[in-house]
Amino acid sequence: MSALADETRWMDATEQARLVEEGRVSPVELLDAAVERIEAIDPAVNAVVIRWFDEARRFAGSSELPDGPFRGVPFLLKDLWTHCAGTTLTNGNRALRDARPVSTFDTTLVARYKAAGFVIAGRTNSPELGSLPVTEPVAYGPTRNPWDTDRTPGGSSGGAAVAVATGMVPIANASDGGGSIRIPASCCGLVGLKVSQGRMSLGPARAESNLGVEHCVSRSVRDTARLLDATHGPGVGDSVIAPAPVRPYTEEVGADPGRLRVGVLDHDPRGNPIDDECAEAARSAGRMLEALGHHVEAAHPPILGDATVSARFMALWASNMAMGIATMGAQIGRELTADDVEPVNWVQAEFAKQLTAVQLAEALAAVAGFRRSVQQWWADGWDVLVTPTLGEPPVHIGEHDPTPDDPMAGMRRSARFVPFTPAFNLSGQPAVSLPLHWSADGLPIGVQFAAAYGREDVLIRLASQLEAAHPWADRHPPLH
């Protein structure tokens, strides 16, 4: 590996942008260093599945590169609904992989990435349609966790998390419809902030009123905050608009969070077992917060113990699968069949087709009630809820595979792995996973912190306080 590729490998995006701003490296040199790392590291982990290095190099060296806050920093898009004009988007589907449809427009968010000065060099692996919390699409094969390559990096932003965790790029696009930023952040030892519903515009093709949001995985709180400043805010015709921040998010980094009232949840309130190390991660975080002067006690919103939440979530999730499959068919000019789509997603789409309008309306009404009940806990005077991000450490690759007679086996397996993240997609609240704990086997164990709707500022203040008190920047995976 060249000296520059090695020197910049563990720099965060803020530091890499500073190198360019000070004229110490050019955007092309910074991109070439990232490409060198991708080509050296990716064969072992399979994170970057679509590459446009030549096009990126031309853009990096052109006068068209904007002078934004991340000018010249190499960046990767997730292969899931992030349209970028002139590039292939496959959503992890083998039919689209073979047809290679080319996007004709930039999403609002991708346009903002470009305006920020990022040099976009390719796409990261995602499960087909982002449906599972692991990254093992039939189209591209599994992405492997660099802390243990027999294990998953999580999903659905697994490729993005591995690219950042191994130092290929300092920060990468990620999305979260049920935990898909926080899950891989936990599995790979990263910062993963799921923003409030309506914080990021999803235009022009998707509605902010749905479950999913977009942001990133990163290695530092300041990168997460700085990117949020560069990309948040409504676009034309947005369906949900989160409250505007009172000041730039970068000003929250290092700011005093005050004495917060914190509840800690160290178990699944629905009675399902969770791994002892995940439970200890939440309890340990509570002790960290007490040492920092916060008021901490065992407490959580009672509605989180409602076992019917999963059924409400699945009705909407399955409807999204059906819509996604229809949209992909339109992209390649023919209706997709069961031979084109992985069984877990095909079965969900078929289930969605059997739902009546009344049943879908009932699911939406139930979610609205759940949302109000969860948010009431914060309205009653709590500031932050702490939970394990996951119910288990990173599971082994293949554990979510379907069986010949049970296409939904992997989805049911997910209930044990991700019991804590979907609630905040339903409630619309911001939540962040921080790399504060490691298992006895040396695997990252993330801790989730959730704040009131619209209060990313609280999470950034608290996250930066924890980052300073319990730094993680020097922890790198053993894969080199």
Secondary structure, DSSP 8 states (H G I E B T S, - for coil): --HHHHHHTT--HHHHHHHHHTTSS-HHHHHHHHHHHHHHHGGGT--EEEE-HHHHHHHHTSTTS---TTTT-EEEEESSS---TTSB--TT-HHHHHH--B--S--HHHHHHHHTT-EEEEEE---GGG-SSS---TTT----BTTBTTB---SSSHHHHHHHHTTSSSEEEEEESSSTTHHHHHHHT-EEEE--TTSB--TTTS-TTSS-EEEEEES-HHHHHHHHHHH-B--TT-S------SS-GGGGTT----S-EEEE--S-TTS----HHHHHHHHHHHHHHHHTT-EEEE---GGGG-TTHHHHHHHHHHHHHHHHHHHHHHHHTS---TTTS-HHHHHHHHHHHH--HHHHHHHHHHHHHHHHHHHHHHHTT--EEEEES-SSS--BTTTT--BTTBTTHHHHHHHHH-SSSTHHHHH---EEEEEEEE-TTS-EEEEEEEESTT-HHHHHHHHHHHHHHS--TT---S--
